[in-house]
């Protein structure tokens, strides 16, 4: 098609082009109008949101101010309550000084001398067993670390004879307040003592050789150079009996626990006292206690050395002494002394305890559970034991 023909078609195409241009402009105007409406709508919404945000901010500020005022009021009430509690504690202390706890039962010196003489006459005699218990420790089967509570030295235990599930905690080696948790669960789960009852003893204890037995606390009190065994009723919080321990010039019973002079222990046979004197300062002594009267029924010199001993307990009438080193390593039962003579020393197992944190401050055997409650550098540990029968000699 030649150029002249294109020129002839232009007049015919011009109206169509103008119509398309007009439609395009109308489309653009509609889009612009819609966009303007949306922008206007966005401005309205933004303004509304800004207003709502400002109102919410003012509301939150008002709530924060009210909360701060309430916090200050609660702090003032807490301080006032602390002052009242402190005043009440002082008043209770004053009442306790005006109405002191029942004094220790006076010891009849003549009776005590007679008891000591009787016990010495039976010293080192073969023991007549009260039960048919013939077990000894084969090995430590398991170890369970419960928690860390209190200072490096202390004692925790259950009632060795009763069925109570209460946990008794003695924090430190010289104190007068015992913490009592209702069950193992409360002792394990809570780090503080808020779940524990407190028993304030009439006299402070010394060492970690105490014992809870059949609803009573047997604990050691020092008076000058002598030591008393105090029998304390846990139900009515009174001293039932006391006795000056009939041993002269006592020394720490364990070489690695210098604060413990008497270790009261319980087993299937009843109560025992482990101690040491200057008369035979190298080895330990053992005594059978009457839990009712605190009389010494019988006494023995043992071949178990004090040096490097960190604790001891009695199982079925046999003393088990646990040794360590001054730089704590792995504790072990290395000396066993059976008062009934049914366990030969060479037949006793060399029992090792699992590696722990430091050195045992206390080891309390539970005859009804066949396990040991241990305190190791502030950690409370349970040792479960595997038992075996003694071999008759």
C-alpha positions in Angstrom: 0.0 0.0 0.0 1.4 3.4 -1.0 1.8 6.4 1.2 -1.0 8.2 -0.5 -3.4 5.4 0.6 -2.3 5.7 4.3 -3.1 9.4 4.1 -6.5 8.6 2.8 -7.1 6.2 5.8 -6.1 8.7 8.5 -9.4 10.7 8.5 -11.2 7.4 8.9 -9.1 6.2 11.9 -9.0 9.5 13.8 -12.5 9.1 15.4 -11.7 5.6 16.7 -8.4 6.8 18.2 -10.0 9.7 19.9 -12.7 7.4 21.3 -10.0 5.0 22.7 -8.1 8.0 24.2 -11.3 9.2 25.8 -12.0 5.8 27.4 -8.4 5.6 28.7 -8.6 9.0 30.3 -12.0 8.1 31.9 -10.4 4.8 33.2 -7.4 6.7 34.7 -9.8 9.2 36.3 -11.8 6.5 37.9 -8.7 4.8 39.2 -7.4 8.1 40.6 -10.8 8.8 42.2 -10.8 5.3 43.8 -7.2 5.8 45.0 -8.1 9.2 46.5 -11.1 7.6 48.3 -8.8 4.9 49.8 -6.2 7.4 50.9 -9.0 9.5 52.5 -10.3 6.3 54.2 -6.7 5.4 55.4 -6.3 8.9 56.9 -9.6 8.5 58.7 -8.6 5.1 60.1 -5.1 6.3 61.0 -6.6 9.2 62.9 -9.0 6.9 64.7 -6.3 4.4 65.6 -4.1 7.2 66.8 -6.9 8.5 69.0 -7.5 5.0 70.4 -3.8 4.4 71.0 -3.6 7.7 72.9 -6.6 6.8 75.0 -5.2 3.3 75.7 -1.8 4.8 76.6 -3.5 7.2 79.0 -5.5 4.3 80.5 -2.4 2.2 81.0 -0.5 5.1 82.6 -3.4 5.5 85.0 -3.4 1.8 85.8 0.4 1.8 86.4 0.0 4.8 88.7 -2.7 3.0 90.6 -0.6 -0.2 90.8 2.4 1.8 92.0 0.3 3.3 94.8 -1.0 -0.2 95.7 2.6 -1.5 95.8 3.7 1.3 98.0 0.7 0.6 100.3 1.5 -3.1 100.4 5.1 -2.4 101.1 4.1 -0.1 104.0 1.8 -2.9 105.3 4.6 -5.5 105.0 7.0 -3.2 106.9 4.3 -2.7 109.5 3.7 -6.4 109.8 7.5 -7.1 110.1 7.6 -4.6 112.9 4.7 -6.3 114.6 6.2 -9.8 114.1 9.5 -8.6 115.5 7.7 -7.1 118.5 5.8 -10.4 118.9 9.0 -12.4 118.8 10.5 -10.2 121.5 7.5 -10.7 123.6 7.6 -14.5 123.1 11.3 -14.5 124.0 10.4 -12.5 127.1 7.7 -15.0 128.0 10.1 -17.9 127.5 12.6 -16.3 129.8 9.8 -15.8 132.4 8.6 -19.4 131.9 11.6 -21.4 130.9 11.5 -24.9 129.5 11.5 -27.8 132.0 15.0 -28.3 133.2 17.0 -31.5 132.5 16.2 -34.2 135.0 18.9 -34.2 137.7 21.2 -37.2 137.5 21.5 -39.2 140.7 25.3 -39.5 141.0 25.1 -42.7 143.1 22.7 -44.3 140.6 24.9 -43.3 137.6 28.0 -44.7 139.3 26.2 -47.9 139.9 25.1 -48.1 136.2 28.6 -47.3 135.0 30.0 -50.0 137.3 27.5 -52.5 136.0 28.2 -51.6 132.4 32.0 -51.8 132.9 31.6 -55.3 134.5 29.9 -56.4 131.3 32.4 -54.5 129.1 33.6 -56.4 126.1 31.3 -59.4 126.9 29.5 -61.1 124.0 26.2 -59.4 123.4 23.0 -61.3 123.7 20.8 -60.4 120.7 17.3 -59.2 121.1 16.2 -59.9 117.5 16.8 -62.5 114.8 18.5 -59.9 112.6 21.4 -61.6 110.8 22.0 -59.2 107.9 25.1 -57.2 107.0 25.8 -54.8 104.2 26.9 -56.3 100.9 27.2 -53.1 98.8 25.7 -49.6 98.3 23.0 -50.3 95.6 22.1 -46.8 94.6 22.6 -43.1 95.5 20.0 -40.4 95.2 20.9 -36.7 95.7 17.8 -34.9 97.0 18.9 -31.3 97.2 21.3 -28.8 98.7 20.1 -27.3 102.0 21.9 -25.4 104.7 25.5 -25.3 105.7 28.4 -27.8 104.9 27.7 -29.8 108.1 24.4 -31.0 109.4 22.0 -33.9 109.8 18.7 -35.0 108.3 16.7 -38.1 109.1 13.3 -39.7 109.7 12.1 -41.4 112.8 14.2 -44.6 112.9 11.5 -46.6 114.8 8.1 -45.0 114.1 6.0 -44.9 110.9 6.0 -41.1 110.6 7.1 -39.7 107.2 8.3 -36.4 108.7 11.8 -35.2 107.8 13.9 -33.7 110.6 16.7 -31.3 109.6 19.5 -30.1 111.9 21.5 -27.4 110.1 25.0 -26.9 111.4 26.9 -28.4 114.4 25.7 -25.9 117.1 22.1 -24.7 117.0 18.8 -25.0 118.9 16.2 -25.0 116.1 15.1 -28.2 114.3 13.3 -27.9 110.9 10.4 -30.4 110.4 9.0 -31.1 107.0 5.7 -33.0 106.8 6.9 -35.4 104.0 9.8 -36.0 101.7 8.0 -34.2 98.9 7.9 -30.8 100.7 11.6 -31.2 101.7 12.6 -32.0 98.1 10.6 -29.4 96.2 11.0 -26.3 98.3 14.4 -24.6 98.6 13.3 -22.4 101.5 12.1 -23.4 105.0 8.6 -21.9 104.6 7.1 -25.4 104.4 8.8 -26.5 107.6 7.7 -26.3 111.1 10.3 -25.2 113.7 11.1 -26.8 117.0 13.1 -24.7 119.4 15.0 -26.9 121.8 15.5 -25.8 125.4 19.3 -26.4 125.1 21.5 -26.1 122.0 23.0 -29.3 120.4 26.6 -29.9 119.6 27.9 -32.1 116.7 25.8 -34.2 114.3 25.3 -37.3 116.3 21.6 -36.9 117.1 18.7 -39.3 116.4 14.9 -39.3 116.2 13.6 -42.6 117.6 10.0 -43.6 118.4 8.6 -40.1 118.7 11.6 -38.7 120.7 14.6 -36.7 119.8 17.9 -37.9 121.4 20.4 -35.2 121.1 23.8 -34.2 122.6 24.3 -31.2 124.8 27.7 -30.1 126.0 28.2 -28.7 129.5 31.8 -27.7 130.1 33.9 -30.9 129.7 30.9 -33.3 130.0 28.2 -34.3 127.6 24.5 -35.0 128.2 22.1 -37.2 126.2 18.8 -35.3 126.2 15.6 -37.2 125.5 13.0 -34.7 124.1 9.4 -35.5 123.4 8.5 -34.2 119.9 4.8 -34.3 120.5 4.5 -32.1 123.6 7.9 -30.3 123.1 9.2 -31.2 126.6 12.4 -32.8 128.0 11.5 -36.3 129.2 14.9 -37.3 130.6 18.6 -36.6 130.4 21.8 -38.3 131.4 25.4 -37.3 131.7 27.2 -39.7 129.5 29.4 -41.9 131.7 32.8 -41.4 130.0 35.7 -39.3 131.2 37.9 -37.1 129.1 35.9 -37.5 125.9 37.5 -36.6 122.5 35.9 -36.3 119.0 34.8 -39.7 118.0 35.6 -39.2 114.3 38.9 -37.8 113.1 37.3 -35.9 110.2 34.3 -34.6 112.2 35.9 -32.7 115.1 32.5 -31.4 116.4 30.9 -34.8 117.1 31.8 -36.3 120.4 28.9 -38.8 120.7 27.1 -40.5 117.8 23.6 -41.9 118.8 22.7 -44.6 116.3 19.7 -46.9 115.9 19.4 -50.3 114.3 17.1 -53.4 114.6 18.4 -54.0 118.1 17.7 -50.5 119.5 19.9 -47.6 120.5 23.7 -47.3 120.5 26.2 -44.6 121.4 29.6 -44.4 119.6 32.2 -42.3 121.4 35.9 -42.1 122.2 38.0 -41.2 125.2 41.6 -40.2 126.0 42.1 -43.6 127.7 42.2 -45.2 124.3 42.3 -42.3 122.0 43.3 -44.3 118.9 40.1 -46.4 118.7 36.3 -45.9 119.1 34.1 -47.3 121.9 30.6 -48.6 121.6 27.8 -48.6 124.2 24.2 -50.1 124.2 21.6 -47.5 125.4 18.3 -48.1 127.0 15.9 -45.8 125.1 13.6 -45.5 128.0 15.9 -44.7 130.9 19.1 -43.7 128.9 21.1 -46.3 131.0 24.2 -47.8 129.6 23.5 -51.5 129.3 26.9 -52.7 128.0 30.1 -51.2 126.7 32.8 -52.4 124.3 36.2 -51.3 123.1 36.4 -51.7 119.4 39.4 -52.1 117.0 38.1 -49.4 114.7 40.5 -46.4 114.5 39.4 -42.8 114.9 41.9 -41.5 112.4 40.4 -40.6 109.0 36.9 -41.7 110.2 34.1 -39.5 109.0 31.1 -41.3 110.4 29.7 -44.6 111.7 26.4 -46.4 112.1 25.2 -49.8 113.5 23.4 -52.5 111.4 22.1 -55.6 113.2 24.4 -55.1 116.1 27.5 -54.5 114.0 29.3 -51.2 114.1 30.3 -50.0 110.6 32.9 -47.2 110.4 33.2 -45.1 107.3 36.7 -43.7 106.4 37.9 -41.1 104.0 40.9 -38.8 103.6 41.5 -35.2 104.6 41.4 -34.3 101.0 38.0 -35.9 100.3 38.0 -38.9 98.0 35.8 -42.0 98.0 34.4 -43.0 101.3 34.4 -46.7 102.3 33.4 -48.9 105.2 36.7 -50.3 106.3 36.1 -51.5 109.9 33.2 -53.6 111.1 32.8 -54.7 114.7 30.0 -57.2 115.5 29.1 -57.2 119.3 27.4 -60.6 119.0 30.5 -62.2 117.4 28.5 -63.6 114.5 30.4 -61.7 111.8 34.1 -62.3 111.4 36.1 -59.2 110.4 37.4 -61.0 107.3 33.9 -61.8 106.2 32.7 -58.2 106.2 32.4 -56.6 102.8 34.6 -53.6 101.9 31.8 -51.3 101.0 32.5 -48.2 98.9 30.2 -45.2 98.6 29.8 -43.5 95.2 32.0 -40.4 94.6 30.3 -37.3 95.9 31.1 -33.7 96.7 33.3 -33.8 99.9 33.2 -35.7 103.2 30.1 -37.0 105.0 29.1 -34.8 108.0 26.6 -37.4 109.1 25.3 -40.9 108.2 22.0 -42.0 109.8 20.9 -45.6 109.2 17.1 -46.3 109.0 16.5 -49.9 110.0 12.9 -49.9 108.8 13.9 -48.6 105.3 17.3 -50.2 105.0 18.9 -47.0 103.8 21.2 -44.3 104.9 20.4 -40.6 105.1 23.7 -38.7 104.5 24.7 -35.1 104.7 27.7 -34.3 102.3 29.0 -30.7 102.0 25.4 -29.3 102.3 23.9 -32.0 99.9 21.3 -34.4 101.3 21.8 -37.9 99.9 20.0 -41.2 100.3 22.0 -44.4 100.0 20.1 -47.7 99.4 22.0 -50.8 100.4 22.2 -54.4 99.3 22.2 -56.7 102.3 23.5 -60.3 102.8 23.4 -62.8 105.6 26.2 -63.0 108.2 28.4 -66.0 108.3 28.5 -67.7 111.7 31.9 -67.9 113.2 
